[in-house]
Amino acid sequence: MHVCLLLHFLCFRYQILQFPLCIAYAISIHKSQGISVDGVILDLGTGVFSDSMAYVALSRARKLRTVHLIDLDPSSLIMCDSSAWKEYNYLREHINMEPLPLCN
């Protein structure tokens, strides 16, 4: 945008540059429990310190395509409750079922 400013009969020309901004909000994973949102941007680095925190954060979005991950540390997300892991292995050994196919 070019603007001409008249000051004591002198004309100055200057240009205004501005970054496009949009309103955004941020909340903690704990505060997000129980709500659903249209989209999320998640920082799942080393700050995820509980087994269920990543699940809660990831499950807030209504659609998978609106989940965006930044600073993902996969080693911090590989957690499983020991009793759930034992049950999983028991079921795999004693029930002869084909695993469900993974979707893309």
C-alpha positions in Angstrom: 0.0 0.0 0.0 1.4 3.4 -1.0 0.3 6.4 1.0 1.1 10.0 0.3 1.4 12.1 3.4 1.0 15.9 3.2 3.1 17.6 5.9 3.8 21.4 5.5 3.2 21.2 1.8 5.7 18.3 1.4 4.7 15.0 0.1 6.3 11.9 1.4 5.8 8.4 -0.1 6.2 5.4 2.1 5.1 1.7 1.9 3.6 -0.3 4.7 4.5 -3.9 4.9 2.7 -6.2 7.3 2.7 -10.0 8.0 -0.7 -11.6 7.6 -1.8 -12.7 11.1 -4.7 -14.9 12.2 -6.0 -15.4 15.7 -4.9 -18.7 17.3 -5.3 -20.3 20.7 -3.2 -22.7 22.8 -4.1 -24.8 25.8 -2.4 -27.5 27.7 -3.1 -31.2 27.1 -4.7 -31.4 30.6 -7.1 -28.5 29.8 -8.0 -30.1 26.5 -9.5 -33.2 28.0 -13.2 -33.6 27.1 -13.3 -31.2 24.2 -13.2 -31.8 20.4 -11.7 -29.3 18.0 -11.6 -28.9 14.3 -7.8 -29.2 14.1 -4.7 -29.4 16.3 -1.0 -28.6 16.0 0.9 -30.7 18.6 4.4 -30.5 19.9 5.0 -34.1 21.0 8.7 -33.8 21.7 10.2 -34.8 25.0 7.5 -32.9 27.0 5.1 -35.9 26.9 5.6 -37.5 30.3 2.6 -39.7 30.8 1.3 -42.8 29.0 -2.0 -41.2 28.2 -0.9 -37.6 27.4 -0.1 -38.3 23.7 -3.4 -40.2 23.3 -5.4 -37.3 24.8 -3.7 -34.8 22.6 -4.0 -36.8 19.4 -7.7 -37.7 20.0 -8.9 -34.0 20.4 -9.2 -33.5 16.6 -12.4 -34.5 14.9 -10.6 -35.7 11.8 -7.1 -37.3 11.4 -6.2 -35.0 8.5 -6.5 -32.0 10.8 -3.8 -33.3 13.2 -0.4 -31.7 12.6 2.7 -32.9 14.5 5.8 -30.8 15.2 9.0 -31.9 17.0 7.9 -35.5 17.2 10.1 -37.7 19.4 8.9 -41.3 18.6 11.0 -42.8 21.5 9.0 -40.7 24.0 5.6 -42.1 22.6 6.4 -45.8 22.7 4.8 -46.5 26.1 2.5 -49.3 27.1 1.0 -50.3 30.4 2.6 -53.6 31.4 -0.7 -55.4 32.2 -2.1 -54.3 28.8 1.1 -55.7 27.1 0.7 -59.0 28.9 -3.0 -59.3 27.9 -2.1 -58.4 24.3 0.6 -61.2 24.2 -1.8 -63.7 25.8 -4.5 -63.0 23.3 -2.1 -63.3 20.4 -0.9 -66.7 21.6 -4.3 -68.1 22.5 -6.7 -66.7 19.9 -6.1 -67.5 16.3 -7.2 -64.4 14.4 -5.7 -62.5 11.6 -4.6 -59.0 12.6 -6.7 -56.1 11.4 -5.3 -54.3 8.3 -3.7 -50.9 8.8 -5.3 -48.0 7.0 -3.3 -45.3 5.3 
